[in-house]
Amino acid sequence: MSGLRTLWRLIRLEINVVMGFSAWRHGGGRFGRGGRWALRRYAVFLLPLAFLPFLGTLYAGSSWLLQQIALVEQMAVPPGAGPGAGLGVEPGAGASPGLGVAGGPGLGLAKVLMALVFAGMMLFTLIVSLPYIINVFYLNDDLEILLPLPIPPWQVVAAKFAVVWAGEWGFTLLFLGPFIAAWLVSGPVNGILPAVYAGVMLVLLTALLPVLPLAAGALVAIAFMRVVSPSRGRFKEYMQVFGAMLGILVALGFNLVTQRVGQMNPQEIMERLTEPGGMVELTTRYLPPARWAVWLAAPDSVAQAVTGGLLLVGATVLAVALVGAFAQRWYLTGLLGETRPATVPGPLSRTLPSSAPSSRPASRPGSRPSSRPSSVPRSAPHALTLPRPRSWFAALFLKEWLVFWRTPGFAMYGLVTSLAIPVSMLLVFFFGAARSDLTRLLAELPELTAGLPVPLAPILAGGLTLFTAFNPILIVGFSREGHMAWHTLVLPLRPWQTAASKVALAGAVAAIPLVAFALLAGYVLRLPATALAVTIAWGIALNATGQALALAVDFMLPKLEWKNPMYVAQNSIGGFLAMVAAVLPVLILGGLGLCLWYFDVKGTPWAAALLTATALLAAVAGLLLSRAARYRLERAGI
């Protein structure tokens, strides 16, 4: 009981912090104080009136779709394309008088629409709620209050998750409300009692369905913050870049879909949706909760309603339990530190920040005191402990990794420019108007490449690296951002060690688009798993070699003063030389491969010669990088 009482108090605290109910009750904050407070407080209830035109539009659209379904119901159903494909509903399915569900072909089409609405709502909740989850879980000021308290992490996450669910439930009800009203008015529901049942079940589903995408978003947020852990300012930058990326992808996808759907009549649209392998089948296959929700809201029998309800409730409980277990182990932890119980203070050299002196300067007379404590008392039940790094390479690589991901200008720019081509190819392949031509070309391509007497791994690795190597800013910009001189002065490190950590960072970042390209190419060429793994490893090695040469060129250039390294690297002679150096290994290996091919060295010896040349190029690049790093430090007077 004490655990439930603590959880309830945490939920009340989170409601006051996140939703601002304390300011609502006491008249503070943005609403002001004094005699006008009551008027301002009740004026807030007028805000929903601004959504009435939008809600009316949603209701009109839902009613129009249901009316079109009623028209399609009167048409002949195409043979072999049941309107309830993927939902277990056949044309002319039996009726259930107790629930007031009418039979006939229109029943399947109405359920199709309901399943698509539920699936769209779940996907929309997952995408939109992710920034909100990160903000509530990590960036609120209540963590300074909760961290010193003897509260397990799962209870903190449970309270925050409840508040997130409450907020998202309101938005879900706002968006699904017009569809619910249209379903009760224009849908296949006959009678007062069936309408009451359908209305109650649909409102209940608005509370249950958001839990699953919110649980998935919570798992993604915990994993993301464990690796990245950006500050509040950086998080805002992340959300700006993420919103821009999402807007571009949504606009591109909407344009491609409307190009295909704009020339179809309602019957053709329904046939495409319900055909084998169509959107309905894919939706119900990869999002089974949408099908369970349809079983619960518009069942064919009592058994189907009970089955759908049990499956949906069971999946919801399992998702919440998974979030709690995940949070108990990884919430408020990171790659460089974690929160552990510390009721008995440990050695002074191993416990931070309880024993470490504050790094903040002393406040001057008359200055405003800081609202955050500079240290945690040694008797605090939780303290931040930093594990001792196992090697210099691991410590430097983790430092470079965190700096990279905490700088959205570098991280998002690098990933977007590298992933834009494969994402565009996938969108065009699956949704473009030329899908049939691409399908025929891809079907013929394996037959054309099967007769090649040489392994495809080095050719494919070189082609993949050419796409990713044209983004050397991932390492060029960080050559000065990483404070190599400071680490050389303070830590007993050699210049090549610091440079090696930067090259490792470039290889790790380049591995992300390389894997995406390789998987796409492997799907097209039907490569076996071994050849695909060799291709990815070879591409990463080539990219790391090129980035090492680019960094060496950058170290040899005169020192420049700028505010935006990306701009200068792209608009200067140094940036151009660095890009040339980044693709130099691919050009050298390409020339060597053509030369060996000319002298009739083919097959496995040809690939082995290229692999040996790759190793030699990597060794030369490492030597040049070490020399260039030493030259940079000597020129800086270190």
C-alpha positions, 0 to 999 in steps of 0.5 A: 500500500505504501508503494501505491500511496507513493505512486499516487503522490508522484502522479499528483506532483507530476500533474502540478509540475507538467500541467501547471495545476498549481498555478491554476489553483493559486492564481500565479504564473502566466494567469496573474493574480488579483480580482481578475483571476477568476475571469481569466481562469474561466476564459481558458475554457473558451479556447476549445471553441477555436477547434470547432471548425477543425472538428467540423471538418473532421466530422464532415470528412468521416461522414463522407467516407462512410457515405461512400462506403454505403455506395460501394456496398451497393456495387458488385464486390470484385472476386477474390478481393474481400472487403474485409481482407486482413480483418477476418471479415468476409462479404455477407458475414453473419449479423449479431443482433445483440450488438446491432451490427448489420451484415453485408459487404458494407460491414467489411468496408466500414471496419476497414475504415475503422482499422485505418483510423485506429492505425493512423491515430497510433502512428500519429501518437508515436511520432508527435509524443516523442518530444513530449515524452523526453521533455517530461521524463528528463527536462523538467525541474522536478528531477532535482526534487526526486533524485535525492529521494529514496524512490525507485526509478520505475515509480518516477517513470510510472508517474511521468508516463501517467501524466503523458498518457493523460495529456495524449488522451485528451488530444486523441479524444479530440481527433477521434471524437468526430469519427466516433460521432460520424460512426454513430450517425452514419455508420452501420449501427442500428438501435439505441442500445447498440449505439450506446455500446459502440459509443462506450467502446470507442471512448474506451479505445481512445484511452487504451490505444494511445498506451501502446505507442506511448510505451514504444515512445518511452522505450525509444526516449530512454534509449535515446537519452542513454546514448545522447543526453542533450541539454535543454537548449540542444534538445530544442535544436534537435526538435527543430531539425527533427520537425523539419525532417518530418515535415519534408518526409510527410510532404514527400510521402503525401505528394507521392500518395496523392499522385497515385490515388488522385486518378482513382474512383472510390471503388478502385481505392477500396480495391487497392486498400483491401487487396492481398498485400494492400494497406489494410493487410499490412496495417493489421499484420504489423499493427494487430492492436488496430484489428483487436480494437475493431473486434471490440468496437464492432464485433460480429459476436460476443466471443469476438468482442471478448477476444479483442478486449482481452488481447488489447488489455493484455498488450497494454498491460504488457507494454506498461510493464516493459516500460517499468522494467526498462526504466528500472534498469536504464532510466537516469543512466548514461554511457559515462555515469549512472545513478546508483544507491549510495546510502553509505558514502564511498571513497572521496575519489569515486563519488561525484558530485557529493565529494567533488568541489563545485566547478561553479564560480563563487557568487559575487556580492549582490548577485542572485543566488542560483536556483540549483544546488551546486552539490548533493549532500553526502547522505543523499540516497542517490549519487552520481558515480562515474565508472573508470574507463577501461582504456584511453581509446574508449574514454576519448571515443565516448567523449567524441561520440557525446559531443557529436550527438549533443551538437545537432548542427553536425549530427543531424546535418551529417545523417540527413545528407547521408540518408537522404538518397536511400530514403528517397529511393525507398519512397520512390520504389514503394510509392512512386509512379514508376514502381512497375518499371523499377520492379522489372529492372530490379528483377532483371538486375540479378540475372545481369550481375550473376554472370560477372566473374568477379566478387561484387563486394569491393565494387559495391563497397566502393560505390557505397563509400562514394556516397558517404565520403562526400560528407567529410564535415563529420570529421573536419568540423570536429578537428577543432571542436574536439580541443585536441590541444587541450587534451594533449596538455592535460592528459598524457596522450599522444597526438595520434591517440586523439586523432584516432578517436576522431577517425573512429567517430567518423567510422561509427557515424558513416556506418549508419548510412553505409548499413542503410545503403548496403541493406538496400543494395543487398535487397536489390542484388539478392546478396547472401549474408556473408557477402553483405557483411563483407561489403559493410565492413569493407565500406566502413574501412574505406570511409575511415581511411578517407576520413583520416586523409581528410583530417590530415589535410585539415591539420596541415591547412592554415588555421582559420577563424570562423563561427560555423565550421560547416560553412567554411569547410564547404566554401573554402579551398581547405574544405574542397581538398578535404573532400578530395582526400576523403574519396581518394582511397576509392579512386586509388582502389578503382584505378588499381582494380581496372589495372588488374582487370586489364592484366587479366587478374580476376576473381578471388585474386582480384578481390584479395589484391584490393583488400591488401591495397585497402590495408596499405592505404589505411596504414599510410593514412594513419601515418600521415594523420599522426604526422599532421597532428604533431605538426598542428600541435607544434605550430600551435606552440605546444 
